[in-house]
Amino acid sequence: MASDYSVGFEPADRLARDRDSLRRRFWIKLKQVVAKLPFAEDLLAAYYCAFDRETPRHVQAALLGAIAYFVLPFDFIPDMMPVLGFTDDAAVLATAIRLVSAHIKPEHREAARAALQRGIATEG
């Protein structure tokens, strides 16, 4: 039974299925914390890959789950803790990216860099 192996990711799974809500919440949280994120470019590249219509569904699912985990207000290590707050988010994202890295195209990375250069406030 799947619930026997649950690690508390059910809210992220539900959020990942609601793409409009995930998009909205992603941009809100990213704008709030972007200055603290050393992995902001990777997170944005994953976001652009996840919402690219050419990205295979299984890749979208992996990335959307990782992005949903980032968006959730609660996780294993609270994001408000200095230094350690985003380590669990970074680990989940790094794992997802490692699994699907062949699908994150240069265009996704370029879009991420461009968004960061423009300033996140203009996105979303």
A tleap script that builds the chain and sets N, CA, C and O, in Angstrom:
source leaprc.protein.ff14SB
mol = sequence {
  NMET ALA SER ASP TYR SER VAL GLY PHE GLU
  PRO ALA ASP ARG LEU ALA ARG ASP ARG ASP
  SER LEU ARG ARG ARG PHE TRP ILE LYS LEU
  LYS GLN VAL VAL ALA LYS LEU PRO PHE ALA
  GLU ASP LEU LEU ALA ALA TYR TYR CYS ALA
  PHE ASP ARG GLU THR PRO ARG HIE VAL GLN
  ALA ALA LEU LEU GLY ALA ILE ALA TYR PHE
  VAL LEU PRO PHE ASP PHE ILE PRO ASP MET
  MET PRO VAL LEU GLY PHE THR ASP ASP ALA
  ALA VAL LEU ALA THR ALA ILE ARG LEU VAL
  SER ALA HIE ILE LYS PRO GLU HIE ARG GLU
  ALA ALA ARG ALA ALA LEU GLN ARG GLY ILE
  ALA THR GLU CGLY
}
set mol.1.N position { 0.843 -1.182 0.000 }
set mol.1.CA position { 0.000 0.000 0.000 }
set mol.1.C position { 0.885 1.240 0.000 }
set mol.1.O position { 1.856 1.300 0.754 }
set mol.2.N position { 0.570 2.222 -0.824 }
set mol.2.CA position { 1.395 3.416 -0.989 }
set mol.2.C position { 1.522 4.206 0.305 }
set mol.2.O position { 2.583 4.770 0.577 }
set mol.3.N position { 0.463 4.260 1.109 }
set mol.3.CA position { 0.529 5.055 2.326 }
set mol.3.C position { 1.512 4.471 3.336 }
set mol.3.O position { 1.978 5.191 4.219 }
set mol.4.N position { 1.839 3.173 3.226 }
set mol.4.CA position { 2.822 2.572 4.112 }
set mol.4.C position { 4.196 3.194 3.916 }
set mol.4.O position { 5.005 3.201 4.843 }
set mol.5.N position { 4.471 3.712 2.742 }
set mol.5.CA position { 5.773 4.269 2.422 }
set mol.5.C position { 5.752 5.785 2.335 }
set mol.5.O position { 6.693 6.390 1.822 }
set mol.6.N position { 4.722 6.385 2.815 }
set mol.6.CA position { 4.556 7.831 2.750 }
set mol.6.C position { 5.606 8.523 3.617 }
set mol.6.O position { 5.949 8.051 4.701 }
set mol.7.N position { 6.103 9.639 3.121 }
set mol.7.CA position { 7.073 10.418 3.868 }
set mol.7.C position { 6.547 11.833 4.056 }
set mol.7.O position { 7.316 12.744 4.364 }
set mol.8.N position { 5.263 12.024 3.875 }
set mol.8.CA position { 4.679 13.338 4.065 }
set mol.8.C position { 4.605 14.183 2.817 }
set mol.8.O position { 4.472 15.403 2.917 }
set mol.9.N position { 4.687 13.581 1.639 }
set mol.9.CA position { 4.656 14.334 0.399 }
set mol.9.C position { 3.253 14.448 -0.194 }
set mol.9.O position { 3.101 15.010 -1.278 }
set mol.10.N position { 2.235 13.940 0.472 }
set mol.10.CA position { 0.888 13.962 -0.080 }
set mol.10.C position { 0.417 15.376 -0.433 }
set mol.10.O position { -0.146 15.563 -1.512 }
set mol.11.N position { 0.626 16.389 0.436 }
set mol.11.CA position { 0.199 17.745 0.049 }
set mol.11.C position { 0.908 18.237 -1.212 }
set mol.11.O position { 0.288 18.908 -2.037 }
set mol.12.N position { 2.181 17.919 -1.378 }
set mol.12.CA position { 2.909 18.319 -2.584 }
set mol.12.C position { 2.337 17.613 -3.804 }
set mol.12.O position { 2.227 18.215 -4.872 }
set mol.13.N position { 1.976 16.353 -3.656 }
set mol.13.CA position { 1.387 15.610 -4.772 }
set mol.13.C position { 0.072 16.245 -5.207 }
set mol.13.O position { -0.184 16.406 -6.400 }
set mol.14.N position { -0.764 16.604 -4.227 }
set mol.14.CA position { -2.047 17.243 -4.554 }
set mol.14.C position { -1.821 18.585 -5.241 }
set mol.14.O position { -2.478 18.893 -6.235 }
set mol.15.N position { -0.905 19.376 -4.722 }
set mol.15.CA position { -0.626 20.685 -5.303 }
set mol.15.C position { -0.061 20.551 -6.714 }
set mol.15.O position { -0.387 21.357 -7.585 }
set mol.16.N position { 0.770 19.558 -6.949 }
set mol.16.CA position { 1.361 19.365 -8.274 }
set mol.16.C position { 0.295 19.062 -9.317 }
set mol.16.O position { 0.481 19.363 -10.496 }
set mol.17.N position { -0.812 18.475 -8.900 }
set mol.17.CA position { -1.891 18.173 -9.853 }
set mol.17.C position { -2.718 19.409 -10.210 }
set mol.17.O position { -3.401 19.417 -11.234 }
set mol.18.N position { -2.664 20.446 -9.384 }
set mol.18.CA position { -3.391 21.689 -9.636 }
set mol.18.C position { -2.396 22.707 -10.197 }
set mol.18.O position { -1.847 23.521 -9.455 }
set mol.19.N position { -2.169 22.656 -11.493 }
set mol.19.CA position { -1.109 23.439 -12.124 }
set mol.19.C position { -1.308 24.948 -11.992 }
set mol.19.O position { -0.339 25.679 -11.785 }
set mol.20.N position { -2.536 25.421 -12.108 }
set mol.20.CA position { -2.767 26.864 -11.997 }
set mol.20.C position { -2.418 27.373 -10.600 }
set mol.20.O position { -1.765 28.406 -10.452 }
set mol.21.N position { -2.854 26.648 -9.591 }
set mol.21.CA position { -2.536 27.028 -8.216 }
set mol.21.C position { -1.034 26.940 -7.982 }
set mol.21.O position { -0.458 27.801 -7.318 }
set mol.22.N position { -0.401 25.913 -8.518 }
set mol.22.CA position { 1.041 25.750 -8.348 }
set mol.22.C position { 1.797 26.912 -8.987 }
set mol.22.O position { 2.729 27.449 -8.390 }
set mol.23.N position { 1.402 27.300 -10.190 }
set mol.23.CA position { 2.052 28.440 -10.856 }
set mol.23.C position { 1.946 29.703 -10.008 }
set mol.23.O position { 2.937 30.392 -9.769 }
set mol.24.N position { 0.746 29.988 -9.564 }
set mol.24.CA position { 0.493 31.200 -8.775 }
set mol.24.C position { 1.315 31.178 -7.486 }
set mol.24.O position { 1.986 32.157 -7.163 }
set mol.25.N position { 1.267 30.083 -6.760 }
set mol.25.CA position { 1.970 29.983 -5.484 }
set mol.25.C position { 3.486 29.958 -5.666 }
set mol.25.O position { 4.228 30.453 -4.817 }
set mol.26.N position { 3.943 29.376 -6.780 }
set mol.26.CA position { 5.376 29.344 -7.074 }
set mol.26.C position { 5.927 30.761 -7.174 }
set mol.26.O position { 6.918 31.090 -6.522 }
set mol.27.N position { 5.290 31.598 -7.987 }
set mol.27.CA position { 5.795 32.954 -8.205 }
set mol.27.C position { 5.716 33.791 -6.937 }
set mol.27.O position { 6.604 34.603 -6.675 }
set mol.28.N position { 4.671 33.606 -6.153 }
set mol.28.CA position { 4.545 34.344 -4.891 }
set mol.28.C position { 5.702 33.995 -3.962 }
set mol.28.O position { 6.360 34.884 -3.422 }
set mol.29.N position { 5.950 32.702 -3.776 }
set mol.29.CA position { 7.009 32.297 -2.858 }
set mol.29.C position { 8.379 32.665 -3.412 }
set mol.29.O position { 9.238 33.134 -2.665 }
set mol.30.N position { 8.598 32.462 -4.705 }
set mol.30.CA position { 9.896 32.777 -5.291 }
set mol.30.C position { 10.233 34.254 -5.100 }
set mol.30.O position { 11.368 34.594 -4.764 }
set mol.31.N position { 9.263 35.121 -5.310 }
set mol.31.CA position { 9.498 36.562 -5.136 }
set mol.31.C position { 9.880 36.886 -3.692 }
set mol.31.O position { 10.658 37.807 -3.444 }
set mol.32.N position { 9.336 36.132 -2.749 }
set mol.32.CA position { 9.606 36.387 -1.334 }
set mol.32.C position { 10.999 35.932 -0.915 }
set mol.32.O position { 11.602 36.524 -0.020 }
set mol.33.N position { 11.520 34.872 -1.563 }
set mol.33.CA position { 12.742 34.247 -1.045 }
set mol.33.C position { 13.901 34.205 -2.032 }
set mol.33.O position { 14.952 33.655 -1.703 }
set mol.34.N position { 13.750 34.757 -3.212 }
set mol.34.CA position { 14.760 34.591 -4.250 }
set mol.34.C position { 16.150 35.047 -3.804 }
set mol.34.O position { 17.148 34.444 -4.198 }
set mol.35.N position { 16.228 36.074 -3.009 }
set mol.35.CA position { 17.535 36.566 -2.571 }
set mol.35.C position { 18.265 35.559 -1.688 }
set mol.35.O position { 19.491 35.602 -1.583 }
set mol.36.N position { 17.526 34.658 -1.055 }
set mol.36.CA position { 18.126 33.673 -0.151 }
set mol.36.C position { 18.443 32.345 -0.846 }
set mol.36.O position { 19.031 31.460 -0.225 }
set mol.37.N position { 18.068 32.189 -2.114 }
set mol.37.CA position { 18.186 30.902 -2.787 }
set mol.37.C position { 19.432 30.790 -3.654 }
set mol.37.O position { 19.515 31.444 -4.693 }
set mol.38.N position { 20.391 29.985 -3.252 }
set mol.38.CA position { 21.555 29.782 -4.107 }
set mol.38.C position { 21.224 28.929 -5.338 }
set mol.38.O position { 22.001 28.871 -6.292 }
set mol.39.N position { 20.068 28.273 -5.302 }
set mol.39.CA position { 19.678 27.392 -6.408 }
set mol.39.C position { 18.513 27.971 -7.218 }
set mol.39.O position { 17.765 27.224 -7.849 }
set mol.40.N position { 18.359 29.294 -7.202 }
set mol.40.CA position { 17.234 29.937 -7.888 }
set mol.40.C position { 17.225 29.645 -9.386 }
set mol.40.O position { 16.163 29.397 -9.957 }
set mol.41.N position { 18.383 29.670 -10.025 }
set mol.41.CA position { 18.425 29.417 -11.471 }
set mol.41.C position { 17.993 27.987 -11.791 }
set mol.41.O position { 17.252 27.762 -12.748 }
set mol.42.N position { 18.449 27.027 -11.001 }
set mol.42.CA position { 18.028 25.634 -11.218 }
set mol.42.C position { 16.530 25.471 -10.990 }
set mol.42.O position { 15.854 24.764 -11.737 }
set mol.43.N position { 16.022 26.125 -9.961 }
set mol.43.CA position { 14.593 26.057 -9.669 }
set mol.43.C position { 13.778 26.628 -10.826 }
set mol.43.O position { 12.778 26.037 -11.235 }
set mol.44.N position { 14.200 27.768 -11.352 }
set mol.44.CA position { 13.488 28.371 -12.477 }
set mol.44.C position { 13.603 27.521 -13.738 }
set mol.44.O position { 12.625 27.383 -14.472 }
set mol.45.N position { 14.768 26.952 -14.006 }
set mol.45.CA position { 14.930 26.080 -15.177 }
set mol.45.C position { 14.008 24.871 -15.055 }
set mol.45.O position { 13.397 24.447 -16.036 }
set mol.46.N position { 13.909 24.318 -13.847 }
set mol.46.CA position { 12.994 23.194 -13.616 }
set mol.46.C position { 11.551 23.623 -13.847 }
set mol.46.O position { 10.765 22.876 -14.429 }
set mol.47.N position { 11.203 24.821 -13.393 }
set mol.47.CA position { 9.859 25.359 -13.588 }
set mol.47.C position { 9.540 25.469 -15.083 }
set mol.47.O position { 8.491 25.009 -15.533 }
set mol.48.N position { 10.450 26.080 -15.847 }
set mol.48.CA position { 10.203 26.253 -17.277 }
set mol.48.C position { 10.136 24.905 -17.997 }
set mol.48.O position { 9.346 24.740 -18.926 }
set mol.49.N position { 10.945 23.959 -17.584 }
set mol.49.CA position { 10.892 22.622 -18.179 }
set mol.49.C position { 9.566 21.939 -17.837 }
set mol.49.O position { 8.945 21.317 -18.699 }
set mol.50.N position { 9.139 22.056 -16.591 }
set mol.50.CA position { 7.908 21.394 -16.143 }
set mol.50.C position { 6.683 21.906 -16.889 }
set mol.50.O position { 5.744 21.148 -17.133 }
set mol.51.N position { 6.686 23.190 -17.253 }
set mol.51.CA position { 5.526 23.750 -17.935 }
set mol.51.C position { 5.702 23.838 -19.450 }
set mol.51.O position { 4.872 24.431 -20.139 }
set mol.52.N position { 6.761 23.260 -19.959 }
set mol.52.CA position { 6.994 23.185 -21.410 }
set mol.52.C position { 6.141 22.055 -21.974 }
set mol.52.O position { 6.235 20.919 -21.509 }
set mol.53.N position { 5.324 22.350 -22.953 }
set mol.53.CA position { 4.422 21.338 -23.535 }
set mol.53.C position { 5.171 20.194 -24.197 }
set mol.53.O position { 4.615 19.110 -24.374 }
set mol.54.N position { 6.427 20.422 -24.565 }
set mol.54.CA position { 7.217 19.370 -25.209 }
set mol.54.C position { 7.882 18.427 -24.206 }
set mol.54.O position { 8.428 17.394 -24.593 }
set mol.55.N position { 7.840 18.773 -22.941 }
set mol.55.CA position { 8.437 17.936 -21.902 }
set mol.55.C position { 7.545 16.715 -21.670 }
set mol.55.O position { 6.335 16.859 -21.497 }
set mol.56.N position { 8.135 15.511 -21.664 }
set mol.56.CA position { 7.335 14.296 -21.417 }
set mol.56.C position { 6.622 14.355 -20.063 }
set mol.56.O position { 7.111 14.972 -19.117 }
set mol.57.N position { 5.478 13.714 -19.989 }
set mol.57.CA position { 4.629 13.752 -18.782 }
set mol.57.C position { 5.360 13.267 -17.531 }
set mol.57.O position { 5.220 13.868 -16.466 }
set mol.58.N position { 6.141 12.182 -17.645 }
set mol.58.CA position { 6.820 11.662 -16.453 }
set mol.58.C position { 7.867 12.659 -15.932 }
set mol.58.O position { 8.117 12.727 -14.729 }
set mol.59.N position { 8.464 13.415 -16.829 }
set mol.59.CA position { 9.423 14.440 -16.431 }
set mol.59.C position { 8.677 15.598 -15.772 }
set mol.59.O position { 9.113 16.117 -14.744 }
set mol.60.N position { 7.556 15.999 -16.361 }
set mol.60.CA position { 6.744 17.050 -15.765 }
set mol.60.C position { 6.312 16.656 -14.355 }
set mol.60.O position { 6.355 17.475 -13.437 }
set mol.61.N position { 5.901 15.418 -14.188 }
set mol.61.CA position { 5.432 14.952 -12.876 }
set mol.61.C position { 6.542 15.052 -11.832 }
set mol.61.O position { 6.305 15.517 -10.718 }
set mol.62.N position { 7.737 14.622 -12.184 }
set mol.62.CA position { 8.861 14.686 -11.237 }
set mol.62.C position { 9.174 16.136 -10.865 }
set mol.62.O position { 9.360 16.453 -9.690 }
set mol.63.N position { 9.229 17.005 -11.861 }
set mol.63.CA position { 9.566 18.396 -11.594 }
set mol.63.C position { 8.449 19.132 -10.865 }
set mol.63.O position { 8.713 19.930 -9.965 }
set mol.64.N position { 7.199 18.866 -11.249 }
set mol.64.CA position { 6.079 19.517 -10.563 }
set mol.64.C position { 6.018 19.115 -9.095 }
set mol.64.O position { 5.688 19.934 -8.238 }
set mol.65.N position { 6.332 17.868 -8.807 }
set mol.65.CA position { 6.372 17.423 -7.409 }
set mol.65.C position { 7.431 18.170 -6.614 }
set mol.65.O position { 7.184 18.593 -5.485 }
set mol.66.N position { 8.608 18.332 -7.204 }
set mol.66.CA position { 9.692 19.057 -6.527 }
set mol.66.C position { 9.333 20.530 -6.346 }
set mol.66.O position { 9.603 21.116 -5.298 }
set mol.67.N position { 8.727 21.122 -7.365 }
set mol.67.CA position { 8.322 22.526 -7.280 }
set mol.67.C position { 7.220 22.700 -6.237 }
set mol.67.O position { 7.219 23.673 -5.483 }
set mol.68.N position { 6.290 21.760 -6.198 }
set mol.68.CA position { 5.215 21.820 -5.199 }
set mol.68.C position { 5.793 21.735 -3.787 }
set mol.68.O position { 5.327 22.426 -2.882 }
set mol.69.N position { 6.797 20.895 -3.602 }
set mol.69.CA position { 7.433 20.792 -2.284 }
set mol.69.C position { 8.057 22.134 -1.889 }
set mol.69.O position { 7.981 22.535 -0.727 }
set mol.70.N position { 8.663 22.818 -2.838 }
set mol.70.CA position { 9.240 24.138 -2.588 }
set mol.70.C position { 8.156 25.141 -2.178 }
set mol.70.O position { 8.372 25.963 -1.288 }
set mol.71.N position { 7.001 25.072 -2.824 }
set mol.71.CA position { 5.923 26.030 -2.611 }
set mol.71.C position { 5.225 25.834 -1.273 }
set mol.71.O position { 4.771 26.804 -0.666 }
set mol.72.N position { 5.133 24.602 -0.810 }
set mol.72.CA position { 4.380 24.334 0.416 }
set mol.72.C position { 4.932 25.128 1.594 }
set mol.72.O position { 6.148 25.254 1.740 }
set mol.73.N position { 4.053 25.664 2.434 }
set mol.73.CA position { 4.503 26.473 3.559 }
set mol.73.C position { 5.134 25.653 4.686 }
set mol.73.O position { 5.758 26.220 5.583 }
set mol.74.N position { 4.981 24.339 4.652 }
set mol.74.CA position { 5.574 23.485 5.684 }
set mol.74.C position { 6.384 22.404 4.978 }
set mol.74.O position { 6.012 21.926 3.907 }
set mol.75.N position { 7.475 22.039 5.587 }
set mol.75.CA position { 8.283 20.948 5.084 }
set mol.75.C position { 9.166 20.441 6.214 }
set mol.75.O position { 8.988 20.846 7.362 }
set mol.76.N position { 10.105 19.572 5.912 }
set mol.76.CA position { 10.909 18.951 6.963 }
set mol.76.C position { 11.764 19.954 7.726 }
set mol.76.O position { 11.911 19.836 8.942 }
set mol.77.N position { 12.325 20.931 7.037 }
set mol.77.CA position { 13.108 21.990 7.678 }
set mol.77.C position { 12.437 23.308 7.316 }
set mol.77.O position { 12.422 23.676 6.142 }
set mol.78.N position { 11.881 24.030 8.284 }
set mol.78.CA position { 11.171 25.274 7.976 }
set mol.78.C position { 12.053 26.248 7.193 }
set mol.78.O position { 13.220 26.450 7.531 }
set mol.79.N position { 11.488 26.844 6.153 }
set mol.79.CA position { 12.231 27.745 5.274 }
set mol.79.C position { 12.688 29.016 5.977 }
set mol.79.O position { 13.569 29.715 5.477 }
set mol.80.N position { 12.111 29.320 7.113 }
set mol.80.CA position { 12.477 30.552 7.811 }
set mol.80.C position { 13.761 30.406 8.615 }
set mol.80.O position { 14.304 31.405 9.086 }
set mol.81.N position { 14.261 29.178 8.782 }
set mol.81.CA position { 15.498 28.972 9.539 }
set mol.81.C position { 16.689 29.470 8.715 }
set mol.81.O position { 16.852 29.071 7.562 }
set mol.82.N position { 17.500 30.316 9.282 }
set mol.82.CA position { 18.663 30.812 8.544 }
set mol.82.C position { 19.572 29.661 8.108 }
set mol.82.O position { 19.751 28.697 8.853 }
set mol.83.N position { 20.122 29.754 6.955 }
set mol.83.CA position { 21.079 28.831 6.349 }
set mol.83.C position { 20.467 27.473 6.012 }
set mol.83.O position { 20.546 27.033 4.865 }
set mol.84.N position { 19.867 26.812 6.977 }
set mol.84.CA position { 19.347 25.464 6.756 }
set mol.84.C position { 17.959 25.419 6.150 }
set mol.84.O position { 17.541 24.369 5.661 }
set mol.85.N position { 17.240 26.514 6.168 }
set mol.85.CA position { 15.828 26.544 5.796 }
set mol.85.C position { 15.482 25.962 4.444 }
set mol.85.O position { 14.415 25.366 4.294 }
set mol.86.N position { 16.349 26.115 3.448 }
set mol.86.CA position { 16.028 25.632 2.107 }
set mol.86.C position { 16.818 24.388 1.718 }
set mol.86.O position { 16.785 23.976 0.559 }
set mol.87.N position { 17.527 23.784 2.671 }
set mol.87.CA position { 18.337 22.614 2.308 }
set mol.87.C position { 17.477 21.437 1.872 }
set mol.87.O position { 17.846 20.718 0.944 }
set mol.88.N position { 16.346 21.228 2.520 }
set mol.88.CA position { 15.484 20.127 2.101 }
set mol.88.C position { 14.861 20.411 0.737 }
set mol.88.O position { 14.732 19.504 -0.085 }
set mol.89.N position { 14.475 21.661 0.488 }
set mol.89.CA position { 13.928 22.035 -0.820 }
set mol.89.C position { 14.986 21.807 -1.906 }
set mol.89.O position { 14.689 21.276 -2.976 }
set mol.90.N position { 16.221 22.216 -1.613 }
set mol.90.CA position { 17.315 22.048 -2.572 }
set mol.90.C position { 17.577 20.563 -2.834 }
set mol.90.O position { 17.842 20.175 -3.972 }
set mol.91.N position { 17.507 19.738 -1.801 }
set mol.91.CA position { 17.748 18.299 -1.967 }
set mol.91.C position { 16.669 17.655 -2.834 }
set mol.91.O position { 16.972 16.853 -3.718 }
set mol.92.N position { 15.420 18.005 -2.582 }
set mol.92.CA position { 14.316 17.458 -3.388 }
set mol.92.C position { 14.459 17.908 -4.838 }
set mol.92.O position { 14.307 17.106 -5.760 }
set mol.93.N position { 14.751 19.191 -5.037 }
set mol.93.CA position { 14.915 19.712 -6.390 }
set mol.93.C position { 16.113 19.080 -7.085 }
set mol.93.O position { 16.013 18.684 -8.246 }
set mol.94.N position { 17.233 18.982 -6.401 }
set mol.94.CA position { 18.443 18.391 -6.999 }
set mol.94.C position { 18.200 16.949 -7.419 }
set mol.94.O position { 18.664 16.520 -8.475 }
set mol.95.N position { 17.483 16.209 -6.604 }
set mol.95.CA position { 17.164 14.819 -6.946 }
set mol.95.C position { 16.294 14.760 -8.190 }
set mol.95.O position { 16.554 13.968 -9.095 }
set mol.96.N position { 15.264 15.594 -8.239 }
set mol.96.CA position { 14.377 15.607 -9.416 }
set mol.96.C position { 15.154 16.011 -10.666 }
set mol.96.O position { 14.998 15.400 -11.723 }
set mol.97.N position { 15.982 17.030 -10.546 }
set mol.97.CA position { 16.752 17.491 -11.707 }
set mol.97.C position { 17.723 16.405 -12.160 }
set mol.97.O position { 17.880 16.178 -13.360 }
set mol.98.N position { 18.366 15.743 -11.229 }
set mol.98.CA position { 19.300 14.672 -11.587 }
set mol.98.C position { 18.580 13.567 -12.353 }
set mol.98.O position { 19.135 13.002 -13.296 }
set mol.99.N position { 17.368 13.262 -11.960 }
set mol.99.CA position { 16.610 12.197 -12.613 }
set mol.99.C position { 16.187 12.564 -14.033 }
set mol.99.O position { 16.058 11.687 -14.887 }
set mol.100.N position { 15.973 13.838 -14.288 }
set mol.100.CA position { 15.419 14.257 -15.589 }
set mol.100.C position { 16.308 15.272 -16.307 }
set mol.100.O position { 15.840 15.960 -17.214 }
set mol.101.N position { 17.557 15.375 -15.927 }
set mol.101.CA position { 18.435 16.427 -16.441 }
set mol.101.C position { 18.527 16.476 -17.962 }
set mol.101.O position { 18.721 17.551 -18.530 }
set mol.102.N position { 18.393 15.349 -18.623 }
set mol.102.CA position { 18.472 15.335 -20.089 }
set mol.102.C position { 17.325 16.113 -20.731 }
set mol.102.O position { 17.412 16.502 -21.896 }
set mol.103.N position { 16.257 16.338 -19.977 }
set mol.103.CA position { 15.089 17.034 -20.525 }
set mol.103.C position { 15.100 18.532 -20.242 }
set mol.103.O position { 14.294 19.272 -20.806 }
set mol.104.N position { 15.997 18.984 -19.380 }
set mol.104.CA position { 16.104 20.420 -19.114 }
set mol.104.C position { 17.009 20.987 -20.190 }
set mol.104.O position { 18.224 20.789 -20.185 }
set mol.105.N position { 16.379 21.698 -21.109 }
set mol.105.CA position { 17.064 22.186 -22.308 }
set mol.105.C position { 17.781 23.507 -22.045 }
set mol.105.O position { 17.488 24.204 -21.074 }
set mol.106.N position { 18.724 23.840 -22.923 }
set mol.106.CA position { 19.382 25.153 -22.803 }
set mol.106.C position { 18.369 26.309 -22.800 }
set mol.106.O position { 18.588 27.327 -22.144 }
set mol.107.N position { 17.266 26.148 -23.531 }
set mol.107.CA position { 16.239 27.199 -23.555 }
set mol.107.C position { 15.630 27.416 -22.174 }
set mol.107.O position { 15.324 28.549 -21.803 }
set mol.108.N position { 15.452 26.338 -21.413 }
set mol.108.CA position { 14.898 26.460 -20.061 }
set mol.108.C position { 15.881 27.206 -19.162 }
set mol.108.O position { 15.484 28.067 -18.377 }
set mol.109.N position { 17.149 26.874 -19.280 }
set mol.109.CA position { 18.180 27.536 -18.469 }
set mol.109.C position { 18.311 29.013 -18.857 }
set mol.109.O position { 18.479 29.879 -17.998 }
set mol.110.N position { 18.232 29.285 -20.166 }
set mol.110.CA position { 18.319 30.672 -20.629 }
set mol.110.C position { 17.119 31.481 -20.132 }
set mol.110.O position { 17.276 32.631 -19.723 }
set mol.111.N position { 15.937 30.894 -20.165 }
set mol.111.CA position { 14.744 31.576 -19.651 }
set mol.111.C position { 14.900 31.866 -18.158 }
set mol.111.O position { 14.494 32.927 -17.683 }
set mol.112.N position { 15.484 30.926 -17.425 }
set mol.112.CA position { 15.716 31.123 -15.989 }
set mol.112.C position { 16.691 32.274 -15.757 }
set mol.112.O position { 16.439 33.143 -14.923 }
set mol.113.N position { 17.798 32.282 -16.490 }
set mol.113.CA position { 18.782 33.367 -16.350 }
set mol.113.C position { 18.160 34.720 -16.704 }
set mol.113.O position { 18.388 35.719 -16.021 }
set mol.114.N position { 17.374 34.737 -17.778 }
set mol.114.CA position { 16.731 35.981 -18.209 }
set mol.114.C position { 15.756 36.481 -17.149 }
set mol.114.O position { 15.703 37.679 -16.874 }
set mol.115.N position { 14.990 35.582 -16.557 }
set mol.115.CA position { 14.040 35.983 -15.512 }
set mol.115.C position { 14.773 36.568 -14.318 }
set mol.115.O position { 14.331 37.561 -13.741 }
set mol.116.N position { 15.885 35.962 -13.946 }
set mol.116.CA position { 16.652 36.476 -12.817 }
set mol.116.C position { 17.283 37.830 -13.145 }
set mol.116.O position { 17.345 38.711 -12.288 }
set mol.117.N position { 17.749 37.995 -14.378 }
set mol.117.CA position { 18.346 39.271 -14.771 }
set mol.117.C position { 17.298 40.389 -14.817 }
set mol.117.O position { 17.574 41.525 -14.432 }
set mol.118.N position { 16.094 40.053 -15.292 }
set mol.118.CA position { 15.018 41.048 -15.349 }
set mol.118.C position { 14.529 41.404 -13.956 }
set mol.118.O position { 14.045 42.510 -13.715 }
set mol.119.N position { 14.659 40.480 -13.073 }
set mol.119.CA position { 14.102 40.655 -11.732 }
set mol.119.C position { 12.808 39.892 -11.663 }
set mol.119.O position { 11.937 40.048 -12.519 }
set mol.120.N position { 12.680 39.091 -10.678 }
set mol.120.CA position { 11.529 38.202 -10.541 }
set mol.120.C position { 10.220 38.977 -10.432 }
set mol.120.O position { 9.167 38.446 -10.783 }
set mol.121.N position { 10.258 40.193 -9.966 }
set mol.121.CA position { 9.033 40.966 -9.773 }
set mol.121.C position { 8.222 41.110 -11.062 }
set mol.121.O position { 7.011 41.317 -11.001 }
set mol.122.N position { 8.866 41.005 -12.221 }
set mol.122.CA position { 8.132 41.157 -13.478 }
set mol.122.C position { 7.530 39.843 -13.952 }
set mol.122.O position { 6.776 39.832 -14.925 }
set mol.123.N position { 7.844 38.738 -13.289 }
set mol.123.CA position { 7.348 37.422 -13.696 }
set mol.123.C position { 6.052 37.087 -12.980 }
set mol.123.O position { 5.614 37.793 -12.073 }
set mol.124.N position { 5.447 35.976 -13.422 }
set mol.124.CA position { 4.283 35.430 -12.746 }
set mol.124.C position { 3.059 36.034 -13.263 }
set mol.124.O position { 1.965 35.697 -12.810 }
savepdb mol mol.pdb
quit
